[in-house]
Amino acid sequence: MKKKIPYLVLLIAVFTSLMGCGEKEETREATPVNVKILEVGKNDGNSQQSRKISYSGTIKASKTVKLSFQVSGTVKQIPVEMGSFVKKGDLVAAIDATTYQNQYEAKQAQANLAKENFERINEVYQKGSIAEIRMIEARSNYEQAQSSANAAYQNVKHTKLFAPIDGYVGDKMMEAGDVANPGQPVVELLDIHTVKAIVPVPDDEINTYKTGGKALVKIDVLQKEEFNGRISEISVQSNRENPIYTLKISIDNPQQKIKPGMSCKVFLPNNTKENSKISAFAVPVESVSVTEEGRNFVYVVDTTENKAKKRFVETGKLYNNEIAITSGLDLGDKLIVSGYHKLTHNTSVKIVQ
């Protein structure tokens, strides 16, 4: 029996060591994990809209006019630069009018000659010395010659392009020396006193919106500044072969700081209904994990225990870096969006900013 005592002592020592390790491991697990949260449905602090589904869009001018000549010729001048502002009636381009001016002068000379001939014959006719048919023929020749001269004068007028609206020069397609053909764009004018956000919307959501509905537009390059807008147009057919429709959101732009081509996000908080197919909430896609069985879950904070709770959710469509949650989250839930990879169910957590 004396030889077995060391073994018993050894077993007790090993057991005591293991218990100590277990206690240390338990202590490490009790250390709260720092996490960041997103309160579902609450304003994000920089926006007046709740975190609902957003749509990415592109800004376009409310009116785009491409100016072109009605006659051909060599471009003589384009006295505007891209980005410059022009008023209605300002000259924006001109082609060499020499040929058209010569044609007009020749035809006008013929018209003047025909007029003199008609006046002489008419004077003789009034005295009764000539048949009426001669007077009618002379008058007809004069009218035809004058009409031809007027048409030639229109060609002269068409050698100059004038701005039909107030606007900015969005593009110059030609320079002095180029040859312009009828209908070929030379200068593009943009009216940006009002702009439009062009937004693609899936087919199962387009019918939830109506013209006149309010919208909020956020433009990142303008320090995420927000603008109020309204739905002005809704397409009635999808684009190409994809079941995607288009919304146009009109935005007042009195200072012209919103430029065509800027990317934007459009929020439509007043158009989302409880029975709509659009979820009331969108969350960062990286905060949603998947089990081995293929079930989606997130972690939320139980503030009474300061612990992470696993919550199974149903997901909807992807919207850029966000995903729609169709069930499993409620308004006010504190969704963990940072530090979730360190968590299991009931892990102690500490909320940090």
LINRACOR-V78825 format. One record per backbone hydrogen bond with DSSP energy under -1.0 kcal/mol. CO is the residue of the C=O (numbers start at 1). NH is the residue of the N-H. If there is no record, write none. Layout:
BEGIN
CO,NH + CO,NH
END
This chain:
BEGIN
4,8 + 5,9 + 6,10 + 7,11 + 8,12 + 9,13 + 10,14 + 11,15 + 12,16 + 13,17 + 14,18 + 15,19 + 16,20 + 17,21 + 18,22 + 19,23 + 20,24 + 21,25 + 22,26 + 23,27 + 24,28 + 25,29 + 26,30 + 28,31 + 33,350 + 35,352 + 36,337 + 36,338 + 38,335 + 39,42 + 40,332 + 50,52 + 51,282 + 55,266 + 57,264 + 58,198 + 59,261 + 60,196 + 63,191 + 65,189 + 67,186 + 67,187 + 69,183 + 73,180 + 74,96 + 75,177 + 77,94 + 81,84 + 84,169 + 86,167 + 87,90 + 90,163 + 93,161 + 94,76 + 94,77 + 97,101 + 98,102 + 99,103 + 100,104 + 101,105 + 102,106 + 103,107 + 104,108 + 105,109 + 106,110 + 107,111 + 108,112 + 109,113 + 110,114 + 111,115 + 112,116 + 113,117 + 114,118 + 115,119 + 116,120 + 117,121 + 118,122 + 119,123 + 120,124 + 121,125 + 122,126 + 124,129 + 125,128 + 131,135 + 132,136 + 133,137 + 134,138 + 135,139 + 136,140 + 137,141 + 138,142 + 139,143 + 140,144 + 141,145 + 142,146 + 143,147 + 144,148 + 145,149 + 146,150 + 147,151 + 148,152 + 149,153 + 150,154 + 151,155 + 152,156 + 153,157 + 154,158 + 156,159 + 157,160 + 159,95 + 161,92 + 161,93 + 163,89 + 167,86 + 168,190 + 169,83 + 171,188 + 175,178 + 178,75 + 180,73 + 181,184 + 186,173 + 187,67 + 188,170 + 188,171 + 189,65 + 190,168 + 191,62 + 191,63 + 193,253 + 194,62 + 195,251 + 196,60 + 197,249 + 198,58 + 199,247 + 201,245 + 202,205 + 202,206 + 205,208 + 206,209 + 210,213 + 213,231 + 215,229 + 216,267 + 217,227 + 218,265 + 219,222 + 222,225 + 225,219 + 227,217 + 229,215 + 230,250 + 231,212 + 233,248 + 239,242 + 242,244 + 243,203 + 244,239 + 245,201 + 246,235 + 247,199 + 248,232 + 248,233 + 249,197 + 250,230 + 251,195 + 253,256 + 259,262 + 262,59 + 264,57 + 265,218 + 266,55 + 267,216 + 268,271 + 273,276 + 281,325 + 283,323 + 284,287 + 285,288 + 289,297 + 291,294 + 295,291 + 296,313 + 297,289 + 298,311 + 299,336 + 300,309 + 302,306 + 302,307 + 306,349 + 307,302 + 308,346 + 309,300 + 311,298 + 314,326 + 314,327 + 317,324 + 319,322 + 321,285 + 322,319 + 323,283 + 324,316 + 327,314 + 330,333 + 333,40 + 333,335 + 334,301 + 335,38 + 338,36 + 339,342 + 340,343 + 344,347 + 347,308 + 348,33 + 350,35
END
